[in-house]
Amino acid sequence: IFDIEPKPVKAMKTLYFRVRLKNYKEPQSVMLDLSMPGMSMGFNQTPLNKTDKFTYEGQGIIPVCPSGKGLWRAGIVINNEVKEIFLFNVLHR
């Protein structure tokens, strides 16, 4: 389960990310890899810290895309391997 706060998700604002794992053995590392489908936006990874048995949290900022597009991809990286991908929209204002 993947969640972002606050909503609506806005570029250039501090965002709080939460991942709740199900059906996974306790991983050594969990990270969020943020990117845009079909667009190079540079390296944007956020380490997630364990907050309870199944929940990992972290914070980060999503930059404004010069193209004006707002579709982003969050790859959930568990033990250095992308396990899940979620798509979400980001407002520029």
MODAFEN-V554213 format. One record per run of one state. SS is the DSSP state (~ for helix, > for strand, _ for the rest). FROM is the first residue (numbers start at 1). TO is the last residue. If there is no record, write none. Layout:
((SS | FROM | TO) (SS | FROM | TO))
This chain:
((_ | 1 | 1) (> | 2 | 5) (_ | 6 | 9) (> | 10 | 10) (_ | 11 | 13) (> | 14 | 20) (_ | 21 | 29) (> | 30 | 36) (_ | 37 | 38) (> | 39 | 39) (_ | 40 | 44) (> | 45 | 50) (_ | 51 | 54) (> | 55 | 61) (_ | 62 | 70) (> | 71 | 78) (_ | 79 | 80) (> | 81 | 89) (_ | 90 | 90) (> | 91 | 91) (_ | 92 | 93))
